[in-house]
Amino acid sequence: MTDSLPVTDSSQPNQPRSQPSIRRPAVVYAALFFAIGTFAPYLSVFYRSVGLTLEGIGFVAALTGVVAVVAAPMWGAAVDRLRDARGPLLVAGLWGAAAAAWLAVSREPVLVAVAAAILSAGTAGMGSMLDSRTIEIMGSSRDRYGRARAWGSAGFVAGALVVGFVLQGTGPAGMFLLYAPAVAAAGIAAWLLLGQPVGRGVRSVSIGMGRDLGGLARTPGLLLLFVGSVIVWTSFAAVTTFVSLQLVQLGAGTAVVGFVFTPGPLVEIPFMLAFPALARRVGAERLLVLGALAFAARAAGWALVSEPWLYVAIAPLSGVGYALFYVGTVTYIARAVPPSVQATAQGVFSGTSMALGAILGAVLGGQVAAVLTIPGMFAVAAASTLVGALIVGRATSLRRTVSGG
């Protein structure tokens, strides 16, 4: 096999006509994103409760992002070598539970940073590993990926709502009482439910990780798409990292924070279920751009309002953006690279680009918020998201031109 990774359709000619069931991946998505829902909306509030400043929160978030940049493609490469996502997902889930227990009892800033970094190293690749396995299960029906992923959005909603009420009685550290067992359960569910090894029936190849990434970079449009994705996820992370603090500053309780984080995932569900039909009508490439524009509109709206209930009203735009941009990216990459490097590619675009965005968004978001206030930072994020949308549009049009599509 050469270093080059051509743009290819990975459909198998002997694929059975009946469409594969999404039920087992859907259960794992629901478990994993329930865990994330108990954790992500309140993490900055936890950091603040242990004495971190805005800049300190940005530093810790950036540190965990740096770790994830390295860890996500490494987990993906491990899956591609083993031809089996189940073992790595199980290890990652148990690793995440142990690290979360340590983070829950950490109070010194240095120990908080170290525990958060170890947690990130264990869990950074879970979503992309699950994505690659689901794409494999779907086979030529890969556009149905969104229907399995929609159950993750439902799990996120449940987790965010439940933990919002739990924290009223326990304080911010109480979120780990739900997160640790939930992320372990996600790993165990992946081991039990995801069936045979990922590579069954696919010829195994053995190439180095550096060659994998080099080949991906030479695939037409993918490097530019990566750059645009990092810009979009940077802006997304900046808004998401600090919106909880802004709501608390406006006098909202933790339950309100949960309500701000739930409309988005609720809206994601119908958009993900409808993604195959939308992709056929509009094209996955255009859906990527529309998703980025929805992120920009959310950031701009939050920059202009000062009432917590208006944050809730604008929050559904997050779901539109996430469903179209994230699912669109996974589907686009599934069509653009061969099956032998699916997990590596998904780790790069679903894991590394988001992790880089988390680094830059946390650092830049914290710095900009300290100067312009948090709403001012939201306005800057809206403008930068528009730039990312333009780059993503150019990247996808370049691939259509090269491939003759």
N, C-alpha and C positions, 0 to 999 in steps of 0.2 A: 504494500500500500504506500502511495506517495504521501508527501507532506500536505499536498493540496486537498482540501475538503470541498468538493464541488457542491453547488446547489442541486439538491435532488429531492425527489418525492420518495419517501421511505415506505410507501405502501407495498404490501406483500401481494404478489400476484395470486397466491393460493389462499388469500384471506376468505374465510367463510362469509356467506352473504348476510347471515343474521348479525345484528349489531350486538357487541359485547355489553354486558351489564355494567352499570356504573355503581352498583350498590356497595360493593366492598370498598373501593376507593372513597366513596362518599362518606362511609362511616369513619374512615381514618381522617379525612379532611375535617369532619365535624369535631372529632376529638382534638385534633391539633389546633384548630382555630378557636375552640372553646378555651384552650389553655392560653392562647395569644390574647383573646379577649379579656381574660382576667388580669392580664399583665401590662400590655402595651398602653392602654389609655391612662394608667395611673403611675407609670414608672417615674415620670418627672416629678409627680407629687411625692412619691416615696423618697426620691433623691433630695427634694427640698426639705422633707421632714427630718432627714438626718444631717441637715446643716449645709448642704451644697449650695453655692451661689449659682446664678444664671450661667456664668462662665464655667463654673465647675460642672454643672449639669451638661453643658455643651462638650466639655472635655471628656467626661465619662462616656457620653453617647458616641463621641468621635472615636474613642479608644475601642469600644465594642465594635464599631464599624470597621476599623482597621483589622481587627481580628477576623471579622466576618468576611472581609475581602479575600483573606488568605484561606479561611476555612471552607467557605461555600464551594469553590471549585475543587478543593481537595476531596471533600465528601463526594462530589459528583464524579471525579476521576476514579475514586475507589469503587463506586457503583459500576462504572463502565468497565473496570478491570474484573470485578467479581461477577459481573452479569447478574447481580442480585441486590435489590435495594433494601430488602427486609432486614438483614443483619445490621447494616449501617443505621437504618432508622431506629431499630431497637436500642443500639448503643447510644445514639444521639438523645433519645428520649430519656433514658436512665441517667445519662450524663447531665442533661438539663435539669432533672429533678434534684440531683445531688448538689449541683452548683447553685440552684435557686434556694435550697435550704441554707446554704452558707451565706448567700447574699441577704437573706431575710434577717439574720442576726448580726450582720456587719454594721458598724456605726462609724468607725474611723474612715476618713475619706480614702486613704490608700487601700484599705481592705475592701471597701465598697467597689473601687475601681478594679481591683484584681478579681474579685468574685464576679463582677459583671462581665469582665473579659473572658473568664473561664466559661461562664454561662453562654456567652456568644459563640465561643469556639465549638461548643457542643451542639448548639441548636441552629447555627447559621444555615446549614444546608438542608434542614428537614423539609422545608417547603419545596425546594427545587428537586430534591430526591423523590418526593412524592409526586411532583409534577411529571418527572421523567417516567416513573413507573406507570402512572395513569395514562400518559401518551402511548406507552407500549401496550397497555391493556386495550386501549381504544383502537389500535392498528390504523386501518384506513379510515376509520370514523373519528379521527382525532379532533375534528371540530366539535365533538360532543364533550370534550374535556371540560368546558365551562359548566356543563350540567352536573358533573361530579364536584367541581370546585364550588358550586353554589352552596353546597352543604357546609363548606367551610365558613362561608359568610353567615349562615344561620347559626353555626356554633359560636362564631365571634359575638354575634348579638346576644346570645344566651349568656356567654361568659361576662361580657361587659355589663349587662344588666344585673346579674347576680352579684358580682363583686362590688358594684356600686353601693348596694345596700349592705353588704357584709362589712365594708370599710367604715360605715357609719358607727359600727359598734366596736371595731377592732383597731382602727387607725390604718394608715397606708401599708404597713408591713403585713397586714392581714391578707393581702392579695396572694401572698406566697402559700397560704394554707390551701388555696384552690389551684394555683398554677403548678406547684411541684407535682402533686399526684396526677393532674390532668396531662402534663407533658409526658410523664412516664406512661400513662395509659395510652397516649397516642403512639408511642414507640411499640408498646406491646400489641396494640391493635394492628399496626403495620406488619409486625412479624406473623401474626395469626391469620390475617385476612388477605394479604396481597399475593397469595398464590405462589406459582412457580417462579424461578429466577427470571429476572428481566430479560436476559438474553436468550431464552429458550427458542430455538429455531433460527437464531440470528448468528451468523458466522462471527466468532470471536476474533478480534484483532488486538494486537499489542503494540501500541505506539506510546511514546513518552508524552507526559502532560504538556511539556513545552511545545512539542510538535502539534498536539491537539489545538492549543490556543493559537499558535502561529497560523495553522490552517484556517481556523475560524476567522482570524483577522483578515485573511486574504479572500474570503468569500465576499463577492460584490455587495456593498452596502452595509455589511454587518458591523464594521468598525465605526462607521458614521452613526449607525443606529445605536451602538453602545454609547457613544458620546452624547447623543440626544437623550437617551434613557437616563444617563447619569444626571444630566441637568434637570430633567423632569423629577426624578426621585430626590434630588437635592432639595428642590423647592418643596416637594411634598413632605420631606422629613423635617424641614425647618418649621413648617406650619404645624405638623402633627406633634412635634416635640414640645412646643410651647403653648399650644392652645389650652391645655389643661390648666396651666399656670395663669393664663389670661382669664379664664373663667373663674378661678378661685379669687383672683384680684377683683373681679367684678362682683364678688359676693355669692357666687354659686356654690352649692354643696357638692359632695362627691356623687350623689345620685344624679344631679344635673349633668355632671361630666359624663356619666355613663349614658345618659340620654343623647348627648351630643355625638357620642361615638357610635350609637346604634342605628340612626337613620341611614347612614351610608351603607353598611352591610345589608340592611333590609332591602335597599334599592339594588344592591349588587345582585341579589338572588334572581329577580326576573330578567335582568340584563344578561346574566350568565346563562340562564336557561334558554334565553332567546338568541344567544350568540351565534349558533350555527346558521339560523335564518338571517340574522343581521349580516353575517360575513358573506353569505351568498348574494345578498342584495347590494351591500355597500362595498364589501371587500375588507379583509382584515387590516390592510394597510391604512385605509381611511379611518377605520375604527380606532386605531392607535392614536391618530392625530386628534380625533374627537375626544378621546379619553383625556389627553393632555389639556385640551381646551377646557374641559369640565373642571380639572384641577385648578386651572388658572382662575376660572370664575369663582370657585369656592374661596380661594385665597383673597381675591379682590373683595368679595362680599364680606368676609370676616374683617378685612381691614377697615371697612366703613361702618360697622355696627358696634353698638356698645351694650346691648341688652342680651342676656343669656338666651332668652327664647328665640331671638333672631339667629343666634348661632345654631340652634336646633333646626330652624327653618331652612337655613342654607346648607346644613350638613348633608342632605341627600346628594348634592353634587359630587361629594367624595365617592359615593357608591357608583355613580355613573362613570366617573373617571377611572376608578380602580377596576371595575368590571371590564371596561373597554381596553384600557391600557395594559393591565396585567395579563388578562386572558388573551388579548390580542397578541402580546409579545410571545407568550408560551406557544400559541398556535402558529404564529409566523415562524418562530425558530424551529418548530417541529417540521415545518415544510422545507426549511432552508438548509438543514444539515442531515447527514446520513445517520442511521440508527446507531452506529457504533460509537458515536460521540454525543448522543442525545443528553445524557445526564451531565456531562461536562458543559455542554452548551447551555442547558437550562440553568446550571449552577452559575455560569458567567452572567447570563442576562437576567435571570430571576433572583439570583443571590448576590453576585458581585456588584452589579450595577446599583441595586438597592442598597447594598452595604456602603459603597462609595458615596451614594447619595446621603446615607445616614451620617457618615463622617462629615462631609462638607456642610450638610444641612444643619447639623448640631453646632459645629464650630462657627460657621458664618451666621447662622440664625441667632446664636447667642450673642455674637459680637454686634450684629446689626440691631438686635432688640435692645441691647444695652445703650445704643446711641439714639435710635429712632423710636423706641418703645416697641412692644410686641405687635400692635396693629401696623406700625410703620414697616416692620419686617414682613408682615403678611403682604403688604403692597409690593415690596421688592420681590417677594416670592412669586407673586402673580405675573410680574413682568418677565422674570427669568423663565417661568414655565412656558410662556409664549415663545421665547427663543428656542427652548427645547422642542416644542411642537413643530416649529419650522424645520429644525434639523432632522427630526424623525420623518417628517414628510418628504424631505429631500432624500433621505436614506432609502426609504421604501420605493420611491419613484426610480431611484438609481437601479435597484435590483430588478424592477419590472422592465426597465430599458435593456439591461444586460441579458435578462432571461427571455426577452421577447414577449413578456406578459402584458 
